[in-house]
């Protein structure tokens, strides 16, 4: 049952990520802020009080829907403000969000499970933190104005049209069947590759505590304390890889080395 709830939630989240255009229409910061309030409310009040498996699944699906939208809007915010030469560090810090979130969760669980064994307490803490962050984001999160972003996009489009005409390409014809143009190996390949690469990450997020508790018989508190080491190391590696990637001006060697280490 737990696995099916995760499957349904992840499928809904994946569909939400396809609605990337909403971030440009309604504002990336707006989507993030509203998403934070919805997420905090569901975690603090919805999931701990779900009266049935069906209700829990529905609430988790809504939570995943919001998460999928946020996973589109937040990298777009990072891209607006970060120069390409520093994109590795910027994306490293962005990825710190879910990683440090996992670290904070396991750290809190390590220090509170003995004194608060009721599983709902963990949701109350996470939901409260989420709502506080939502208030901070409401007053502190900013993005490029739509006029400035539109001006940038118009400038880039004009430049692309000029370059296309100079190369003897008909811009209107080149834009026909743009969905089919995306169905290329150099686009679909990396998308599939990163999804498969993150299978271990997804498994760890969902099942690592359960794994230690069921296979090795560890208590939930001890399982979380062990997992702390993974998330802390992951967070350090994120920033270090971003710094080195920007310093050396290369990306693929880090991807290959990381993939090989993971395989071993």
Protein Blocks (a to p, Z undefined) as FASTA:
>chain_A
ZZmmmmmmmmmmmmmmmmmmmmmmnopklmmmmmmmmmmmmmmmmmmmocbfklmmmmmm
mmmmmmmmmmmmmmmmmmmmpcfklmmmmmmmmmmmmmmmmmmmmmmmmmmmmmmmbfkl
mmmmmmmmmmmmmmmmmmmpccddfklmmmmmmmmmmmmmmmmmmnopafklmmgoklmm
mmcfklmmmmmmmmmmmmmmmmmmmmmmmmmmmmnopafklmmmmmmmmmmmmmmmmmmm
mmmmmmnopaklmmmmmmmmmmZZ
